[in-house]
Amino acid sequence: MADTKYIFVTGGVSSSLGKGIIAASLAKLLQARGYRVTIQKLDPYINVDPGTLNPYEHGECYVTDDGAETDLDLGHYERFLNVNTSQANNVTTGRIYQSVIEKERRGEFLGKTVQVVPHITNEIKERIKTLGNTGDYDIVLTEIGGTVGDIESLPYIEAVRQLKWELGDENALVIHLTLVPYLSAAGELKTKPTQHSVKTLMESGIKADILVCRTEHELSDDLREKLALFCNVRKEAVIQSIDASTIYDVPNMMLEEGLDTITLSKLNLSADNEPVLTRWNEFLRRHKNPKAEVRIGLIGKYVELQDSYKSILEAFIHAGAENEVRVKVEPIHSEFISQDVIDTKISKLDGLLVAPGFGERGIEGKIKAVQYAREHKIPFLGICLGMQMAVIEFSRNVAGLKDANSIEMQPNTTTPVISLMEDQKDLKHMGGTMRLGAWDCELVKDSIVSGVYGKNLITERHRHRYEFNDEYRDQLEKAGLKVTGTNPKTGLVEIVEIEDHPWFVGVQYHPEYKSTVANPHPLFVAYVQAAVKYSQSKSTDNVSHN
């Protein structure tokens, strides 16, 4: 018997059904029963990683401690499980083919003709088993990206078929997530798309062990029996996944449906320990019963697609629950910030967050938003590019450096307050060449951030190429922009604050990546507290004026 059990999650009928949330929810339940669990994502696209993908294409790029640029689903995995992921948790077709081609160039295949089977599938199987072979996990869940039947997914499906055969039925199972659509004209749910999807999976030699059916309406007993019969699964293995008000409800919904119980039964594992979800349910209670509301403006240039800032939005949910307030995030496109937008929208907010990003588009709008937050003493948080915009705004409007800019936006600027590290200047490749992953940061005593973190040394995740230019540090600090966090080895500036402002923080790193249900990020928690305080002060002012 294999030491580690493997669960594969495939999708059918349609994309965006929530394979990542189902995988994370099942993993949460198994973890809550005492099993050591991790999740990995296999992505069928040929990019080596999502690092060079536009956020409109693929949502945000999530970064792990070890510097891997990964799929945003890994963010869900970490937020649900409160366990760090790594490079091994995200595999792409690009990385698979790159590895196989490099092996061929080194002559490792001894002159054999390199083919999809067995060379590509062997590489995929090796990557799937990497986490299991560490001995750190009892169960590894593997989410297969895309939809069954996609030409890109075929090598992954074949690798799963082979692994299931090699490991045996008690050591590997397949959960197939599918759609049971509701036809309003007929007034009924239709099972035919699911039947076709399961049939497509069977044509590849894989029998689904468990069906998870995304649906807008309850599945009747008759419908479950029909799906069981036509899809060749047991009735108790037909699991309903109905629309939820929040993704954090899904683990409890899957618990009610018995997804964890049937999974453990099929893997011949004990289900004696009931899941302990005390802390999870306390978070849900606080999230669903807020005592107040604050409105935060999210200033970015990818605001049309929520997934572009997924980790930030989730970090606000965690911090809101911690403070027992509802954080209403209002996306504001930085490219279209005019005086009218400032008067009608921004002026009415309780806080401003200037989001990360790349490129010149929408930059001046971000700078205007920073200026408004600074001048009107609104709680401000700048993340990565947002921190850089805060430095530029302060340089121009307070320190008298009228031409201050970043060399990312204006390569020939005479006042490059944001510049490149020396070892970045001659790089030609874009992918994987930024400052990535976990870096230490030393905090200055009696600063906002030292109070937030409650310690002197922190570690946070990075994803950027441009840095605060130390040549301007003394000049900016004399003008009132305080550097309150630096990397102890390189001296690179990580955090800036403004002296005469109640809560103004810019961070070069991405705190949102480390916020989880069990551990809301302290910076977001403190920022929401500052927004609550500001909101209350506004209410008091309005009462006194009346």
C-alpha positions as CSV (number, residue, x, y, z in Angstrom):
1,M,0.0,0.0,0.0
2,A,1.3,3.5,-0.9
3,D,2.2,5.7,2.1
4,T,0.4,8.7,0.6
5,K,-3.1,8.7,-0.9
6,Y,-3.9,10.8,-4.0
7,I,-7.1,12.5,-4.9
8,F,-7.6,14.0,-8.4
9,V,-10.1,16.7,-9.1
10,T,-11.2,17.1,-12.7
11,G,-13.8,19.4,-14.2
12,G,-16.4,19.0,-16.9
13,V,-19.1,20.8,-18.9
14,S,-17.8,24.3,-18.2
15,S,-14.8,26.1,-16.8
16,S,-15.1,28.4,-13.6
17,L,-17.2,25.9,-11.7
18,G,-14.9,26.2,-8.7
19,K,-12.6,23.2,-8.7
20,G,-10.2,25.1,-6.5
21,I,-12.8,25.8,-3.9
22,I,-14.1,22.2,-3.9
23,A,-10.5,20.9,-3.6
24,A,-9.7,23.4,-0.8
25,S,-12.9,22.6,1.0
26,L,-12.3,18.9,1.0
27,A,-8.7,19.4,2.0
28,K,-10.0,21.6,4.9
29,L,-12.3,18.8,6.1
30,L,-9.7,16.1,5.9
31,Q,-7.2,18.4,7.7
32,A,-9.9,19.1,10.4
33,R,-10.1,15.3,10.9
34,G,-6.4,15.2,11.7
35,Y,-4.9,14.2,8.3
36,R,-1.8,16.0,6.9
37,V,-3.0,17.4,3.6
38,T,-1.7,19.5,0.7
39,I,-3.1,20.5,-2.7
40,Q,-1.4,21.1,-6.0
41,K,-2.6,22.6,-9.3
42,L,-1.8,21.3,-12.8
43,D,-2.3,24.0,-15.4
44,P,-2.6,23.0,-19.1
45,Y,-1.3,26.2,-20.6
46,I,2.1,26.4,-22.2
47,N,3.3,29.4,-20.2
48,V,6.1,28.2,-17.9
49,D,4.2,30.0,-15.0
50,P,1.6,32.8,-14.8
51,G,4.2,35.4,-14.1
52,T,4.1,36.9,-17.6
53,L,0.3,36.6,-18.0
54,N,-1.9,39.7,-18.0
55,P,-4.2,39.7,-14.9
56,Y,-7.2,40.0,-17.4
57,E,-6.1,36.7,-18.8
58,H,-5.6,34.7,-15.7
59,G,-6.4,36.7,-12.6
60,E,-3.7,37.6,-10.1
61,C,-0.4,35.8,-10.0
62,Y,0.1,34.3,-6.5
63,V,3.6,34.1,-5.0
64,T,4.8,31.5,-2.5
65,D,7.5,31.8,0.1
66,D,10.0,30.1,-2.1
67,G,9.5,32.6,-4.9
68,A,7.2,30.6,-7.2
69,E,4.9,32.6,-9.4
70,T,1.7,30.5,-9.4
71,D,-1.9,30.1,-10.1
72,L,-4.4,32.1,-7.9
73,D,-5.9,28.8,-6.7
74,L,-2.9,28.3,-4.5
75,G,-4.0,31.4,-2.7
76,H,-7.3,29.6,-1.9
77,Y,-5.4,26.5,-0.7
78,E,-3.3,28.6,1.7
79,R,-6.2,30.6,2.9
80,F,-8.3,27.5,3.7
81,L,-5.5,25.3,5.1
82,N,-3.2,27.8,6.7
83,V,-0.3,25.8,5.3
84,N,2.3,27.2,3.0
85,T,2.5,26.0,-0.6
86,S,5.7,26.0,-2.8
87,Q,7.0,25.6,-6.4
88,A,5.9,21.9,-6.2
89,N,2.3,22.9,-5.8
90,N,1.9,24.4,-9.2
91,V,2.9,22.7,-12.5
92,T,2.2,23.9,-16.0
93,T,2.5,22.3,-19.4
94,G,5.2,24.8,-20.2
95,R,7.3,23.7,-17.3
96,I,6.7,20.0,-18.1
97,Y,7.8,20.4,-21.7
98,Q,10.7,22.6,-20.8
99,S,12.0,19.9,-18.4
100,V,11.6,17.1,-20.9
101,I,13.3,19.0,-23.7
102,E,16.2,19.9,-21.4
103,K,16.6,16.2,-20.5
104,E,16.5,15.3,-24.2
105,R,19.2,17.9,-24.9
106,R,21.4,16.5,-22.1
107,G,21.0,13.0,-23.7
108,E,19.2,11.5,-20.7
109,F,16.8,9.5,-22.9
110,L,19.7,7.6,-24.5
111,G,18.7,8.3,-28.1
112,K,15.0,7.3,-27.7
113,T,12.3,9.0,-29.6
114,V,10.8,11.5,-27.1
115,Q,7.0,11.2,-27.1
116,V,3.9,12.3,-25.1
117,V,3.6,8.8,-23.8
118,P,5.7,7.8,-21.9
119,H,8.1,10.9,-21.6
120,I,5.6,13.7,-21.0
121,T,3.2,11.6,-18.9
122,N,6.2,10.2,-16.8
123,E,7.2,13.8,-16.1
124,I,3.7,14.7,-15.0
125,K,3.5,11.6,-12.8
126,E,6.8,12.5,-11.2
127,R,5.6,16.0,-10.4
128,I,2.3,14.7,-9.0
129,K,4.2,12.4,-6.6
130,T,6.9,15.0,-5.6
131,L,4.8,16.2,-2.6
132,G,3.8,12.7,-1.6
133,N,7.4,11.5,-1.7
134,T,8.4,14.0,1.0
135,G,6.7,12.0,3.7
136,D,5.1,15.2,5.0
137,Y,1.5,14.4,3.8
138,D,-1.0,11.6,4.3
139,I,-3.1,12.9,1.4
140,V,-2.2,14.9,-1.8
141,L,-5.1,16.5,-3.7
142,T,-4.3,17.4,-7.3
143,E,-6.6,19.8,-9.2
144,I,-6.4,19.4,-13.0
145,G,-7.0,22.7,-14.7
146,G,-9.3,23.2,-17.7
147,T,-12.2,21.0,-18.7
148,V,-12.2,17.3,-19.6
149,G,-12.1,17.0,-23.4
150,D,-9.8,20.0,-23.8
151,I,-6.9,19.1,-26.1
152,E,-4.5,20.7,-23.7
153,S,-5.6,18.5,-20.7
154,L,-5.2,15.1,-22.5
155,P,-1.6,14.4,-21.2
156,Y,-2.7,15.1,-17.6
157,I,-5.7,12.9,-17.9
158,E,-3.6,10.1,-19.3
159,A,-1.1,10.5,-16.5
160,V,-3.9,10.3,-13.9
161,R,-5.2,7.1,-15.6
162,Q,-1.7,5.5,-15.4
163,L,-1.2,6.6,-11.8
164,K,-4.6,5.3,-10.7
165,W,-3.7,1.9,-12.3
166,E,-0.2,1.9,-10.7
167,L,-1.3,3.0,-7.2
168,G,-4.5,0.9,-6.9
169,D,-8.1,1.9,-6.2
170,E,-7.6,2.3,-2.5
171,N,-4.7,4.7,-2.9
172,A,-6.1,7.1,-5.6
173,L,-9.5,8.4,-6.5
174,V,-11.0,10.8,-9.0
175,I,-13.6,13.5,-8.1
176,H,-15.3,14.9,-11.1
177,L,-16.8,18.4,-10.8
178,T,-19.6,19.0,-13.2
179,L,-22.5,21.3,-14.0
180,V,-26.2,20.4,-13.6
181,P,-27.9,23.4,-15.4
182,Y,-31.4,24.6,-14.7
183,L,-33.5,25.3,-17.7
184,S,-36.1,27.9,-16.6
185,A,-38.2,27.4,-19.8
186,A,-38.6,23.7,-18.8
187,G,-38.5,24.4,-15.1
188,E,-36.1,21.5,-14.4
189,L,-32.5,20.5,-13.8
190,K,-30.8,18.6,-16.7
191,T,-28.4,15.8,-16.2
192,K,-27.4,15.2,-19.8
193,P,-24.3,17.6,-19.8
194,T,-22.9,15.7,-16.8
195,Q,-23.6,12.3,-18.5
196,H,-21.6,13.5,-21.5
197,S,-18.8,14.8,-19.4
198,V,-18.5,11.5,-17.5
199,K,-18.6,9.6,-20.8
200,T,-15.7,11.8,-22.1
201,L,-13.7,11.0,-19.0
202,M,-14.4,7.3,-19.5
203,E,-13.2,7.5,-23.1
204,S,-9.8,8.4,-21.6
205,G,-9.9,5.4,-19.4
206,I,-10.9,7.1,-16.2
207,K,-14.0,6.3,-14.1
208,A,-15.1,9.0,-11.8
209,D,-15.4,7.8,-8.2
210,I,-17.3,10.8,-6.9
211,L,-19.4,13.4,-8.7
212,V,-19.7,16.9,-7.3
213,C,-22.6,18.6,-9.1
214,R,-22.6,22.4,-9.3
215,T,-26.2,23.5,-9.3
216,E,-28.5,26.5,-8.6
217,H,-31.3,24.3,-7.2
218,E,-31.4,21.3,-4.8
219,L,-30.8,17.9,-6.4
220,S,-33.8,15.5,-5.7
221,D,-33.3,11.9,-4.7
222,D,-34.6,10.8,-8.1
223,L,-32.1,13.0,-9.9
224,R,-29.2,11.7,-7.7
225,E,-30.3,8.1,-8.5
226,K,-30.4,8.9,-12.2
227,L,-26.9,10.5,-12.1
228,A,-25.6,7.5,-10.1
229,L,-27.0,5.0,-12.6
230,F,-25.9,6.7,-15.8
231,C,-22.5,7.9,-14.5
232,N,-21.6,4.6,-12.9
233,V,-21.1,5.9,-9.3
234,R,-22.8,5.1,-6.0
235,K,-25.7,7.3,-5.0
236,E,-24.0,8.5,-1.9
237,A,-21.1,9.6,-4.1
238,V,-23.3,12.1,-6.0
239,I,-22.6,15.3,-4.1
240,Q,-24.5,18.5,-4.5
241,S,-22.6,21.8,-4.6
242,I,-25.3,24.5,-4.6
243,D,-24.5,28.2,-4.9
244,A,-23.2,29.7,-1.7
245,S,-23.3,33.3,-0.3
246,T,-19.5,33.0,0.4
247,I,-16.8,30.5,-0.6
248,Y,-16.1,30.0,3.1
249,D,-19.5,28.3,3.5
250,V,-18.4,25.5,1.1
251,P,-16.5,23.3,3.6
252,N,-19.6,23.1,5.9
253,M,-21.8,22.4,2.8
254,M,-19.5,19.6,1.7
255,L,-19.5,18.2,5.3
256,E,-23.3,18.1,5.2
257,E,-23.2,16.3,1.9
258,G,-20.7,13.8,3.3
259,L,-17.9,14.5,0.7
260,D,-15.1,13.8,3.2
261,T,-16.8,10.6,4.5
262,I,-17.2,9.0,1.1
263,T,-13.7,10.1,0.2
264,L,-12.2,8.4,3.3
265,S,-14.2,5.3,2.8
266,K,-13.0,4.9,-0.8
267,L,-9.4,5.5,0.3
268,N,-9.8,3.0,3.1
269,L,-9.0,5.6,5.7
270,S,-10.6,6.1,9.1
271,A,-13.4,8.6,9.5
272,D,-13.6,8.1,13.3
273,N,-12.3,11.6,14.1
274,E,-15.1,14.2,13.6
275,P,-13.8,17.3,11.9
276,V,-12.9,20.1,14.3
277,L,-14.0,23.4,12.7
278,T,-14.4,25.6,15.8
279,R,-12.1,28.4,14.6
280,W,-13.5,28.2,11.1
281,N,-17.1,28.6,12.2
282,E,-16.2,31.4,14.6
283,F,-14.7,33.3,11.6
284,L,-17.9,32.6,9.7
285,R,-20.0,33.9,12.6
286,R,-18.1,37.1,12.8
287,H,-18.0,37.5,9.0
288,K,-21.8,37.1,8.7
289,N,-22.7,39.3,11.7
290,P,-20.8,42.6,11.3
291,K,-21.5,45.4,13.8
292,A,-20.5,48.2,11.4
293,E,-19.4,48.8,7.8
294,V,-16.5,50.6,6.2
295,R,-15.9,51.6,2.6
296,I,-12.5,51.1,1.2
297,G,-11.5,52.4,-2.3
298,L,-9.4,49.9,-4.3
299,I,-7.5,52.0,-6.8
300,G,-6.2,49.8,-9.6
301,K,-6.2,49.3,-13.3
302,Y,-7.5,45.8,-13.5
303,V,-10.6,46.4,-11.5
304,E,-13.0,45.0,-14.1
305,L,-11.9,41.5,-13.2
306,Q,-12.2,40.8,-9.5
307,D,-9.8,37.9,-9.7
308,S,-7.0,40.4,-10.6
309,Y,-6.9,41.4,-6.9
310,K,-8.3,38.2,-5.4
311,S,-5.9,38.0,-2.4
312,I,-6.5,41.6,-1.5
313,L,-10.3,41.1,-1.5
314,E,-10.0,37.9,0.6
315,A,-7.6,39.6,3.1
316,F,-10.2,42.3,3.6
317,I,-12.8,39.6,4.4
318,H,-10.4,38.1,7.0
319,A,-9.6,41.5,8.5
320,G,-13.2,42.5,8.5
321,A,-14.3,39.4,10.4
322,E,-11.5,40.0,12.9
323,N,-12.8,43.5,13.5
324,E,-16.5,42.4,13.2
325,V,-17.1,44.9,10.4
326,R,-18.2,44.5,6.8
327,V,-15.5,45.9,4.5
328,K,-17.2,47.1,1.4
329,V,-14.5,47.3,-1.3
330,E,-15.3,49.9,-4.0
331,P,-13.1,49.3,-7.1
332,I,-12.0,52.6,-8.8
333,H,-10.2,52.5,-12.1
334,S,-7.0,54.5,-11.8
335,E,-7.0,55.4,-15.5
336,F,-10.3,57.4,-15.1
337,I,-9.7,59.4,-11.8
338,S,-10.9,62.9,-12.5
339,Q,-11.9,65.7,-10.0
340,D,-15.5,64.5,-10.4
341,V,-14.5,60.9,-9.3
342,I,-12.6,62.4,-6.4
343,D,-15.6,64.6,-5.4
344,T,-18.4,62.0,-5.9
345,K,-16.6,58.7,-4.9
346,I,-13.2,59.0,-3.2
347,S,-14.2,61.8,-0.8
348,K,-16.9,59.6,0.6
349,L,-14.6,56.6,1.5
350,D,-13.2,55.5,4.8
351,G,-9.8,54.4,3.4
352,L,-7.8,54.1,0.2
353,L,-5.7,51.2,-1.0
354,V,-3.5,51.7,-4.1
355,A,-3.1,48.3,-5.6
356,P,0.0,46.6,-7.2
357,G,0.5,46.5,-10.9
358,F,2.9,47.0,-13.8
359,G,3.3,49.5,-16.6
360,E,2.5,53.2,-17.2
361,R,-1.3,53.0,-17.8
362,G,-3.3,54.6,-14.9
363,I,-0.3,55.8,-13.0
364,E,-1.2,59.5,-12.7
365,G,-4.6,58.5,-11.4
366,K,-3.0,56.5,-8.6
367,I,-0.8,59.5,-7.8
368,K,-3.9,61.7,-7.5
369,A,-5.5,59.2,-5.2
370,V,-2.4,59.1,-3.0
371,Q,-2.4,62.9,-2.8
372,Y,-6.0,63.0,-1.7
373,A,-5.4,60.4,1.0
374,R,-2.3,62.3,2.3
375,E,-3.9,65.7,2.2
376,H,-7.2,64.7,3.7
377,K,-5.7,62.3,6.4
378,I,-7.7,59.3,5.0
379,P,-6.2,55.9,6.1
380,F,-3.9,54.8,3.3
381,L,-2.3,51.5,2.3
382,G,0.0,51.3,-0.7
383,I,1.0,47.8,-1.9
384,C,4.1,47.3,-4.1
385,L,3.4,49.8,-7.0
386,G,1.1,51.5,-4.6
387,M,4.0,52.2,-2.3
388,Q,6.1,53.4,-5.2
389,M,3.3,55.8,-6.2
390,A,3.2,57.2,-2.7
391,V,7.0,57.9,-2.8
392,I,6.6,59.6,-6.2
393,E,3.6,61.7,-5.0
394,F,5.4,62.8,-1.8
395,S,8.6,63.6,-3.8
396,R,6.7,65.8,-6.2
397,N,4.2,67.6,-4.0
398,V,6.0,67.8,-0.6
399,A,9.8,67.4,-1.1
400,G,9.8,69.7,-4.2
401,L,11.2,67.1,-6.6
402,K,8.8,68.1,-9.4
403,D,10.0,65.6,-12.0
404,A,10.1,62.6,-9.6
405,N,9.2,59.4,-11.4
406,S,9.9,55.7,-11.7
407,I,12.3,54.5,-14.5
408,E,9.6,51.9,-15.2
409,M,7.3,54.7,-16.4
410,Q,9.9,57.2,-17.6
411,P,13.3,55.5,-18.3
412,N,14.9,58.9,-18.9
413,T,13.6,60.7,-15.8
414,T,16.1,63.1,-14.2
415,T,14.7,62.3,-10.8
416,P,14.4,58.5,-10.5
417,V,13.1,58.1,-7.0
418,I,12.1,54.6,-8.0
419,S,14.8,52.7,-9.9
420,L,16.3,49.2,-10.6
421,M,18.8,47.2,-8.6
422,E,22.1,47.0,-10.4
423,D,21.8,43.3,-11.1
424,Q,18.4,43.9,-12.8
425,K,19.5,46.4,-15.3
426,D,20.7,44.1,-18.1
427,L,18.0,41.5,-17.9
428,K,16.3,40.6,-21.1
429,H,13.9,37.8,-19.9
430,M,10.7,38.9,-18.0
431,G,9.6,35.6,-16.4
432,G,10.9,34.8,-13.0
433,T,13.5,37.6,-12.9
434,M,11.9,39.9,-10.3
435,R,12.6,40.1,-6.6
436,L,10.4,37.1,-5.6
437,G,9.3,35.2,-2.5
438,A,10.0,35.7,1.2
439,W,12.4,38.5,2.2
440,D,13.2,39.7,5.7
441,C,12.3,43.2,6.9
442,E,13.6,45.0,10.0
443,L,11.1,47.5,11.5
444,V,11.9,50.8,13.1
445,K,10.7,51.1,16.7
446,D,7.7,53.3,17.5
447,S,6.5,53.2,13.9
448,I,3.0,52.3,12.8
449,V,4.2,49.0,11.4
450,S,6.2,48.0,14.6
451,G,2.9,48.5,16.5
452,V,1.0,46.4,13.9
453,Y,3.4,43.5,13.9
454,G,4.5,43.6,17.5
455,K,8.0,42.5,16.6
456,N,11.2,43.9,15.1
457,L,11.8,41.4,12.3
458,I,9.2,40.2,9.8
459,T,9.2,38.1,6.6
460,E,7.0,39.0,3.7
461,R,6.5,37.9,0.1
462,H,7.7,40.1,-2.9
463,R,7.0,40.3,-6.6
464,H,8.5,43.4,-8.2
465,R,11.5,44.6,-10.2
466,Y,11.8,48.3,-9.2
467,E,13.0,49.6,-5.9
468,F,13.0,52.8,-3.7
469,N,16.1,54.7,-4.8
470,D,18.3,55.2,-1.7
471,E,20.0,58.3,-3.2
472,Y,16.9,60.3,-2.4
473,R,16.3,58.8,1.1
474,D,17.8,61.6,3.2
475,Q,16.1,64.3,1.2
476,L,12.7,62.5,1.5
477,E,13.1,61.7,5.2
478,K,13.9,65.3,6.0
479,A,10.7,66.3,4.2
480,G,8.6,63.9,6.4
481,L,8.5,60.6,4.6
482,K,9.9,58.0,7.0
483,V,11.5,54.7,6.0
484,T,10.3,52.3,8.8
485,G,11.3,49.0,7.3
486,T,14.4,47.8,5.4
487,N,15.9,44.5,4.4
488,P,18.7,43.8,6.9
489,K,21.1,42.3,4.3
490,T,20.6,44.5,1.2
491,G,19.4,47.7,2.9
492,L,16.6,47.9,0.4
493,V,13.6,50.0,1.5
494,E,10.5,47.9,2.3
495,I,8.2,50.3,4.2
496,V,7.5,54.0,4.2
497,E,5.2,56.1,6.4
498,I,4.3,59.8,6.6
499,E,4.9,61.6,9.9
500,D,2.0,63.9,10.2
501,H,-0.7,61.4,9.1
502,P,-2.8,59.2,11.4
503,W,-2.4,56.0,9.2
504,F,-0.3,56.2,6.0
505,V,1.7,53.1,5.1
506,G,3.3,52.0,1.9
507,V,4.9,48.5,1.6
508,Q,7.1,47.2,-1.1
509,Y,5.9,43.6,-0.4
510,H,2.5,41.9,-0.8
511,P,0.9,41.3,2.7
512,E,-2.3,39.9,1.1
513,Y,-0.5,36.7,0.1
514,K,-0.1,35.7,3.7
515,S,-3.6,36.4,5.0
516,T,-5.6,33.3,5.9
517,V,-8.8,32.5,7.7
518,A,-6.9,31.2,10.8
519,N,-4.3,34.1,10.6
520,P,-5.7,37.4,9.2
521,H,-2.8,39.6,8.1
522,P,-2.0,42.1,10.9
523,L,-1.5,44.9,8.4
524,F,-4.9,44.5,7.0
525,V,-6.5,44.1,10.4
526,A,-4.8,47.3,11.6
527,Y,-5.8,49.2,8.4
528,V,-9.4,48.2,8.8
529,Q,-9.3,49.4,12.4
530,A,-7.9,52.7,11.2
531,A,-10.8,52.9,8.6
532,V,-13.4,52.2,11.3
533,K,-11.9,54.9,13.5
534,Y,-11.9,57.4,10.6
535,S,-15.5,56.5,9.8
536,Q,-16.6,57.1,13.4
537,S,-14.8,60.4,13.4
538,K,-16.6,61.4,10.3
539,S,-20.0,60.5,11.9
540,T,-19.1,62.6,15.0
541,D,-18.1,65.5,12.8
542,N,-21.4,65.3,10.9
543,V,-23.4,65.2,14.2
544,S,-21.5,68.2,15.6
545,H,-22.1,70.2,12.4
546,N,-25.8,69.5,12.5
